[in-house]
Amino acid sequence: MKKTVLLLIGSIWAFMGYSQPSTPYQGDRWQDVLQKKRGTITALWNGIEPFIYRATDGRLMGVEYEVMHAFANYTEQKYGIRLTVNWVEISDFHKMIDDIKYASQSGIFGWGYLSITDERGKYLRYTPPYMPDLNVLVTHANQELYKTPEAFVKHMKQMHGFAMANTTMAEDLAKLRSYAPQVNTGYKNNDYEIAEEISRDERAFGYLPLSIYIVALQRGLKVKRQPVWAVKRPGFAGIYPQKSDWEAPVNEYFKSEQFQLDFQEIARRYLGSQMWKLVFLNVMNDSLQNQNDLELLQIEKDLFAERVIEAALDAEYQKNIRNILFITGIFSLLFMGFFYARYRGKKQHSEVLSQQNNLISEQKAEIERMNIRLEMKVLQFQSNPYFIFNSLNALQYFISLDDRKGVLAYLASFSKFIHELLENAGTTTQTVQQESEMIEQYLRLEKIRFLDKFDFEIFADENAQAYQIPTLLIYPLVENALYHSLLSRKDNGGFLSIKFRLDNSYIIVVIEDNGVGKDYDNQPGKRRNSSSSSHEEHMWQRIRLFNQSQAMPITISPPALIALDRIQTEVRFPILNIEA
């Protein structure tokens, strides 16, 4: 009997130990750290790229990793505290939550792209949300676009859904499945496995966080966002124990101006400027929902355009490979003929060898010229969607305002601009006169779009009008003068001047404005990195290619692409001698 009782007590004790697992992680109390000016905290993490993950070289990195260390730096700067952060990987998402739930130490934190929910809030504490939480319904790219919830539910009966077990995505899928209980559902280990399954199966669907959906598009997965059944929650945050005394410094940092500055830099580095603007600036404000939709559609269009360009480049690459193999075959036959001819005499052998060397040199030079022309055309082709999409967004804006006059005025200029753009789509150069006319059409569109906030003049010296220059190469400079200088003025007195003139062997273009001279981040004394915009990078690539084929290079003064603390930029084009 006694033995039975002891066994029973032991079983109960074991059960209690299993239900409430111990968490022997080191984590000091905030009050002790504050007093000693040093301490240790433990950060548990469950990996999901790009929020927290291990790089190929073994380094731990990601949005949440950087946020945790930014918090440690904040406490050091404000309170003089030296915090040591110990990172512990937890492969099981739900075990990490349990470890935080039953933690006996105060300074324990958890990171893993966690949604704020009322249920978890009963036994955990959250940091203030660092980004919004929006789950979107995703299908295969070949599925039609369902405009009403009822339309999708009707078709859903023939499909099967996927989610990550015991997550908000699983909750959302369960609610959606209640309208069609016969639909089969399956579970994956992480969000990217769900995206990959949907990309493979045209009958699959599921929920993904908006940011993960965009990353899936960037990776080339065949997924499509449906405009129905999206679910919005308070946001994503870190977690820590209920009994922790770290609430005060955590809330202080996450609600501080320093956090906004830190997180802006972190988010742009890991997620890109487009994602930052879409997810982190707009989605939190319901009044901007329509603008969000337009920006999300723009991102999706850009990514689709990139896929088309990549396919075109791949096709062109395969074509070039076939041509090279053909040329190689010809060279092989010629060399066979050469070895046969060597038996006919040393002199004839030498002559044939010389001819073959000349032929190889000519073929190599021709291939190099073909590659340069191809690269220039591809770069020009990549820039065109940006002009078109930017103009379409402006047109959508006037339509949303029900501004019939503005729509008609914009369409008149837009039609002429598109006509000229398409006429020159296959060329890499055009005359100064054509260039000035296209820039003028672009500025007319922008002037209409921004309600005459600025004025402009374009002057082309008569002696320079017939000369060729690279097509729309100066567009990024004009755009930067407009967006990052003139439009930052508080009044409508902005003025932009563009002048073309002939100077000996050069066509000189001077771009001058009377803007305020602010940089991209509105921080005085800094210059925008030239890699921050794809079409700016294309400009530098095109300059590099043109300079390879010319004795005299194209130069930009000042040398920095975006010299926003200046009001004048000079571009010098040598008189070109290349194929358009």
NUKENU-689169 format. One record per residue (C-alpha): residue in three letters; x, y, z. Coordinates in pm, whole numbers, padded with zeros to 5 digits, always signed. Example, Ala and Ser with C-alpha at 12.3 -4.5 7.8 and 13.67 -1.06 7.14 Angstrom:
<recs>
ALA+01230-00450+00780
SER+01367-00106+00714
</recs>
This chain:
<recs>
MET+00000+00000+00000
LYS+00277+00239+00095
LYS+00460+00153-00225
THR+00146+00226-00426
VAL+00103+00564-00260
LEU+00465+00656-00328
LEU+00428+00559-00694
LEU+00114+00766-00718
ILE+00285+01068-00564
GLY+00581+01020-00799
SER+00349+01006-01100
ILE+00171+01322-00996
TRP+00504+01499-00940
ALA+00631+01385-01283
PHE+00310+01505-01446
MET+00338+01843-01283
GLY+00698+01868-01394
TYR+00598+01782-01750
SER+00308+02025-01756
GLN+00519+02310-01626
PRO+00870+02256-01763
SER+01157+02427-01592
THR+01352+02680-01791
PRO+01709+02698-01656
TYR+01801+03000-01868
GLN+02004+03283-01717
GLY+01817+03611-01704
ASP+01876+03886-01447
ARG+01607+04107-01295
TRP+01589+04463-01429
GLN+01623+04613-01083
ASP+01943+04415-01020
VAL+02083+04513-01360
LEU+01995+04876-01300
GLN+02176+04870-00965
LYS+02486+04678-01079
LYS+02508+04850-01420
ARG+02559+04513-01585
GLY+02368+04192-01636
THR+02269+03906-01863
ILE+01951+03829-02053
THR+01862+03525-02263
ALA+01685+03554-02597
LEU+01513+03237-02722
TRP+01450+03229-03096
ASN+01265+03019-03352
GLY+01396+03087-03700
ILE+01205+03241-03989
GLU+01382+03442-04261
PRO+01416+03746-04280
PHE+01306+03810-03921
ILE+01554+03589-03736
TYR+01773+03323-03896
ARG+02126+03190-03926
ALA+02324+03293-04234
THR+02525+03049-04444
ASP+02840+03150-04257
GLY+02678+03069-03922
ARG+02607+03428-03812
LEU+02273+03500-03644
MET+02090+03788-03814
GLY+01748+03926-03904
VAL+01500+04198-03806
GLU+01425+04069-03455
TYR+01792+03991-03384
GLU+01882+04352-03464
VAL+01590+04488-03256
MET+01703+04292-02946
HIS+02056+04430-02970
ALA+01925+04780-03042
PHE+01737+04757-02710
ALA+02060+04653-02532
ASN+02240+04953-02688
TYR+01957+05181-02574
THR+01991+05072-02210
GLU+02367+05127-02230
GLN+02332+05479-02372
LYS+02057+05590-02132
TYR+02141+05403-01812
GLY+02509+05313-01853
ILE+02425+04938-01842
ARG+02633+04668-02011
LEU+02395+04392-02116
THR+02510+04053-02238
VAL+02255+03882-02469
ASN+02272+03501-02486
TRP+02091+03359-02789
VAL+01940+03010-02762
GLU+01777+02846-03064
ILE+01450+02659-02998
SER+01357+02444-03298
ASP+00999+02390-03178
PHE+00788+02707-03195
HIS+00542+02596-02926
LYS+00819+02480-02689
MET+00970+02828-02705
ILE+00637+02977-02597
ASP+00609+02724-02311
ASP+00965+02801-02198
ILE+00877+03169-02170
LYS+00543+03089-02005
TYR+00701+02884-01725
ALA+01031+03077-01697
SER+01156+03120-01340
GLN+01400+03394-01438
SER+01298+03753-01516
GLY+01530+03847-01804
ILE+01408+03592-02061
PHE+01275+03699-02404
GLY+01138+03511-02703
TRP+01149+03596-03077
GLY+00996+03416-03373
TYR+00763+03644-03571
LEU+00493+03608-03302
SER+00143+03749-03346
ILE-00021+03930-03056
THR-00332+03734-02950
ASP-00565+03760-02650
GLU-00512+03390-02566
ARG-00133+03420-02542
GLY-00173+03743-02350
LYS-00325+03546-02063
TYR+00012+03391-01976
LEU+00274+03605-02156
ARG+00378+03964-02186
TYR+00434+04130-02522
THR+00666+04406-02622
PRO+00481+04687-02802
PRO+00431+04572-03164
TYR+00721+04650-03395
MET+00517+04596-03714
PRO+00153+04530-03810
ASP+00011+04181-03855
LEU-00189+04122-04173
ASN-00260+03767-04295
VAL-00357+03747-04664
LEU-00529+03465-04851
VAL-00291+03317-05111
THR-00357+03085-05408
HIS-00158+02957-05704
ALA-00074+03228-05960
ASN-00289+03056-06225
GLN-00605+03084-06014
GLU-00855+03351-06109
LEU-00892+03664-05896
TYR-01197+03629-05669
LYS-01360+03968-05611
THR-01612+03861-05343
PRO-01582+03630-05039
GLU-01876+03424-05165
ALA-01708+03360-05500
PHE-01399+03217-05333
VAL-01600+03001-05089
LYS-01790+02852-05383
HIS-01468+02756-05561
MET-01288+02659-05238
LYS-01492+02339-05216
GLN-01276+02196-05495
MET-00948+02297-05329
HIS-00740+02209-05021
GLY-00587+02445-04767
PHE-00256+02463-04578
ALA-00143+02636-04260
MET+00112+02614-03981
ALA-00041+02430-03683
ASN-00140+02625-03370
THR-00078+02966-03528
THR-00294+03261-03624
MET-00283+03138-03985
ALA-00433+02808-03868
GLU-00705+03000-03681
ASP-00787+03203-03992
LEU-00794+02889-04209
ALA-01027+02717-03963
LYS-01272+03011-03972
LEU-01267+03012-04351
ARG-01310+02634-04363
SER-01628+02663-04150
TYR-01801+02785-04467
ALA-01697+02466-04648
PRO-01629+02188-04391
GLN-01561+01929-04662
VAL-01238+02105-04764
ASN-00926+01909-04668
THR-00652+02090-04475
GLY-00287+02009-04411
TYR-00014+02157-04195
LYS+00344+02266-04271
ASN+00642+02347-04052
ASN+00677+02711-04157
ASP+00532+02984-04380
TYR+00773+02923-04670
GLU+00676+02554-04691
ILE+00314+02670-04729
ALA+00413+02914-05007
GLU+00614+02643-05187
GLU+00322+02395-05163
ILE+00081+02652-05312
SER+00335+02730-05587
ARG+00347+02357-05681
ASP-00027+02284-05661
GLU-00286+02493-05851
ARG-00563+02367-05621
ALA-00386+02467-05298
PHE-00451+02778-05089
GLY-00360+02909-04745
TYR-00286+03209-04527
LEU+00050+03391-04519
PRO+00165+03710-04346
LEU+00180+03992-04600
SER+00556+04032-04564
ILE+00620+03658-04621
TYR+00394+03672-04931
ILE+00607+03955-05078
VAL+00928+03762-05004
ALA+00774+03456-05177
LEU+00705+03669-05486
GLN+01063+03798-05477
ARG+01187+03437-05472
GLY+00991+03365-05790
LEU+00722+03143-05637
LYS+00397+03113-05836
VAL+00161+03261-05577
LYS-00120+03516-05598
ARG-00281+03731-05326
GLN-00660+03719-05322
PRO-00832+04052-05229
VAL-01081+03876-04997
TRP-01073+03712-04652
ALA-00768+03903-04527
VAL-00734+03916-04146
LYS-00571+04200-03952
ARG-00436+04167-03593
PRO-00268+04406-03348
GLY+00083+04326-03470
PHE+00403+04122-03428
ALA+00606+04149-03108
GLY+00860+03986-02879
ILE+00746+03798-02565
TYR+00868+03769-02204
PRO+00733+03615-01878
GLN+00432+03752-01689
LYS+00637+03791-01371
SER+00921+03975-01543
ASP+01010+04324-01416
TRP+01146+04434-01757
GLU+00817+04588-01871
ALA+00916+04949-01792
PRO+01244+04967-01994
VAL+01095+04756-02278
ASN+00790+04982-02320
GLU+01010+05290-02283
TYR+01236+05184-02571
PHE+00967+05058-02810
LYS+00768+05381-02768
SER+01075+05605-02805
GLU+01193+05809-03102
GLN+01518+05611-03091
PHE+01328+05289-03168
GLN+01165+05452-03472
LEU+01508+05552-03605
ASP+01660+05209-03529
PHE+01375+05012-03679
GLN+01353+05223-03993
GLU+01715+05135-04073
ILE+01671+04767-03978
ALA+01352+04718-04181
ARG+01493+04881-04493
ARG+01809+04667-04471
TYR+01628+04334-04443
LEU+01296+04399-04619
GLY+01365+04683-04864
SER+01226+05034-04898
GLN+00908+04919-05077
MET+00814+04679-04798
TRP+00893+04946-04539
LYS+00659+05196-04701
LEU+00383+04943-04761
VAL+00377+04743-04439
PHE+00529+04967-04176
LEU+00406+05315-04265
ASN+00065+05270-04425
VAL-00104+04949-04317
MET-00135+05073-03958
ASN-00361+05355-04075
ASP-00698+05231-04196
SER-00768+05563-04370
LEU-00484+05483-04611
GLN-00619+05143-04711
ASN-00690+05244-05071
GLN-00339+05382-05105
ASN-00207+05057-04955
ASP-00388+04857-05221
LEU-00237+05070-05498
GLU+00113+05035-05357
LEU+00075+04660-05308
LEU-00048+04626-05668
GLN+00253+04832-05780
ILE+00492+04597-05597
GLU+00321+04294-05749
LYS+00340+04452-06098
ASP+00711+04529-06052
LEU+00787+04175-05941
PHE+00590+04034-06236
ALA+00780+04264-06472
GLU+01108+04138-06326
ARG+00996+03780-06398
VAL+00919+03873-06761
ILE+01256+04043-06798
GLU+01436+03746-06643
ALA+01258+03512-06885
ALA+01353+03736-07178
LEU+01713+03750-07063
ASP+01722+03372-07020
ALA+01584+03325-07371
GLU+01840+03570-07512
TYR+02114+03394-07317
GLN+02013+03055-07459
LYS+02009+03207-07805
ASN+02360+03344-07755
ILE+02478+03003-07630
ARG+02342+02839-07946
ASN+02515+03101-08158
ILE+02842+03048-07974
LEU+02814+02670-08015
PHE+02745+02722-08384
ILE+03044+02950-08417
THR+03253+02702-08218
GLY+03146+02426-08458
ILE+03249+02641-08750
PHE+03583+02708-08582
SER+03632+02334-08531
LEU+03574+02264-08898
LEU+03807+02544-08993
PHE+04077+02410-08764
MET+04033+02062-08916
GLY+04084+02220-09255
PHE+04384+02397-09121
PHE+04549+02076-08999
TYR+04483+01919-09337
ALA+04634+02220-09510
ARG+04953+02204-09303
TYR+05061+01906-09507
ARG+05054+02123-09816
GLY+05336+02340-09701
LYS+05476+02551-09422
LYS+05404+02882-09593
GLN+05042+02794-09661
HIS+05010+02675-09304
SER+05130+03008-09170
GLU+04890+03199-09390
VAL+04592+02989-09285
LEU+04687+03022-08917
SER+04706+03397-08948
GLN+04367+03406-09118
GLN+04213+03196-08844
ASN+04356+03415-08571
ASN+04215+03722-08740
LEU+03877+03553-08776
ILE+03874+03454-08408
SER+03963+03808-08306
GLU+03689+03951-08524
GLN+03432+03702-08393
LYS+03533+03771-08033
ALA+03508+04146-08088
GLU+03169+04104-08254
ILE+03040+03890-07966
GLU+03159+04155-07719
ARG+02985+04428-07920
MET+02666+04217-07932
ASN+02675+04164-07556
ILE+02720+04537-07491
ARG+02429+04625-07721
LEU+02215+04355-07560
GLU+02291+04475-07207
MET+02212+04835-07303
LYS+01879+04733-07458
VAL+01787+04521-07155
LEU+01863+04809-06918
GLN+01652+05042-07132
PHE+01372+04781-07134
GLN+01391+04749-06753
SER+01346+05123-06709
ASN+01033+05153-06926
PRO+00790+04973-06686
TYR+00890+05217-06413
PHE+00783+05519-06625
ILE+00456+05353-06723
PHE+00358+05227-06376
ASN+00446+05562-06217
SER+00222+05741-06466
LEU-00064+05493-06419
ASN-00053+05551-06044
ALA-00092+05923-06102
LEU-00385+05858-06337
GLN-00548+05637-06071
TYR-00509+05923-05826
PHE-00701+06171-06047
ILE-00969+05911-06112
SER-01012+05854-05738
LEU-01065+06231-05696
ASP-01328+06227-05971
ASP-01129+06506-06137
ARG-01251+06481-06497
LYS-01054+06784-06611
GLY-00736+06654-06449
VAL-00789+06309-06604
LEU-00833+06452-06955
ALA-00532+06682-06922
TYR-00319+06401-06786
LEU-00433+06156-07057
ALA-00340+06403-07333
SER+00018+06436-07209
PHE+00037+06069-07108
SER-00063+05949-07458
LYS+00208+06156-07624
PHE+00466+06042-07366
ILE+00379+05672-07411
HIS+00384+05711-07792
GLU+00735+05856-07782
LEU+00847+05602-07520
LEU+00728+05305-07728
GLU+00872+05451-08050
ASN+01216+05458-07887
ALA+01179+05130-07691
GLY+01423+04944-07915
THR+01692+05213-07928
THR+01969+05302-07687
THR+02027+05655-07822
GLN+01821+05940-07960
THR+01877+06300-08067
VAL+01903+06583-07817
GLN+01579+06721-07960
GLN+01397+06389-07900
GLU+01544+06360-07550
SER+01438+06712-07453
GLU+01086+06649-07584
MET+01048+06327-07383
ILE+01178+06490-07065
GLU+00937+06779-07128
GLN+00644+06536-07159
TYR+00747+06364-06835
LEU+00767+06697-06647
ARG+00429+06804-06787
LEU+00281+06482-06644
GLU+00442+06543-06306
LYS+00333+06907-06303
ILE-00027+06799-06358
ARG+00010+06524-06098
PHE+00140+06764-05832
LEU-00105+07046-05912
ASP+00144+07302-06049
LYS+00362+07289-05737
PHE+00663+07365-05961
ASP+00750+07513-06299
PHE+01024+07423-06544
GLU+01208+07523-06862
ILE+01396+07308-07115
PHE+01634+07470-07363
ALA+01827+07287-07632
ASP+02094+07476-07825
GLU+02012+07462-08198
ASN+02364+07342-08275
ALA+02321+07045-08036
GLN+01973+06922-08133
ALA+02081+06677-08405
TYR+02345+06496-08198
GLN+02279+06155-08038
ILE+02282+06093-07662
PRO+02174+05785-07456
THR+01796+05759-07432
LEU+01652+05892-07102
LEU+01986+05853-06925
ILE+01938+06181-06738
TYR+01587+06084-06620
PRO+01698+05970-06268
LEU+01878+06303-06217
VAL+01568+06498-06323
GLU+01349+06280-06100
ASN+01574+06333-05797
ALA+01581+06710-05848
LEU+01201+06700-05858
TYR+01116+06455-05578
HIS+01397+06518-05332
SER+01437+06892-05371
LEU+01156+07085-05546
LEU+00861+06893-05398
SER+01007+06938-05048
ARG+00944+07313-05070
LYS+00653+07438-04864
ASP+00544+07680-05135
ASN+00468+07647-05506
GLY+00776+07839-05614
GLY+00986+07545-05726
PHE+01166+07587-06057
LEU+01364+07333-06260
SER+01591+07425-06550
ILE+01739+07178-06801
LYS+01974+07309-07072
PHE+02148+07124-07358
ARG+02446+07285-07537
LEU+02733+07186-07765
ASP+03086+07238-07634
ASN+03357+07118-07876
SER+03339+06736-07859
TYR+03074+06719-07586
ILE+02701+06764-07539
ILE+02665+06929-07196
VAL+02342+06900-06997
VAL+02296+07127-06692
ILE+02015+07039-06446
GLU+01947+07316-06196
ASP+01675+07366-05933
ASN+01590+07600-05645
GLY+01476+07326-05409
VAL+01549+07286-05039
GLY+01830+07034-05082
LYS+01708+06763-04845
ASP+01829+06404-04876
TYR+01629+06084-04907
ASP+01590+06037-04531
ASN+01527+06405-04463
GLN+01849+06419-04262
PRO+02073+06718-04347
GLY+02434+06652-04434
LYS+02384+06306-04589
ARG+02362+06184-04946
ARG+02144+05909-05073
ASN+02316+05585-05163
SER+02302+05533-05539
SER+02204+05164-05492
SER+01877+05257-05319
SER+01687+05285-05648
SER+01689+05030-05928
HIS+01657+05281-06212
GLU+01943+05489-06065
GLU+02158+05177-06062
HIS+02053+05114-06423
MET+02178+05463-06509
TRP+02524+05387-06369
GLN+02530+05050-06548
ARG+02439+05216-06879
ILE+02711+05479-06828
ARG+02962+05200-06765
LEU+02862+05022-07088
PHE+02874+05340-07299
ASN+03214+05429-07156
GLN+03348+05086-07257
SER+03274+05163-07620
GLN+03391+05527-07628
ALA+03732+05691-07616
MET+03593+05979-07407
PRO+03370+05888-07108
ILE+03034+06021-06994
THR+03085+06218-06670
ILE+02851+06357-06402
SER+02951+06653-06186
PRO+02927+06636-05888
PRO+03043+06272-05903
ALA+02785+06153-05646
LEU+02461+06045-05813
ILE+02242+06225-05563
ALA+02411+06542-05445
LEU+02109+06682-05264
ASP+02307+06951-05085
ARG+02366+07111-05428
ILE+02135+07281-05673
GLN+02316+07206-05999
THR+02430+06890-06176
GLU+02628+06882-06504
VAL+02639+06582-06737
ARG+02897+06569-07020
PHE+02819+06339-07315
PRO+03093+06282-07575
ILE+02988+06289-07938
LEU+02876+05927-07980
ASN+03003+05686-08241
ILE+02807+05367-08161
GLU+02510+05179-08301
ALA+02176+05295-08166
</recs>
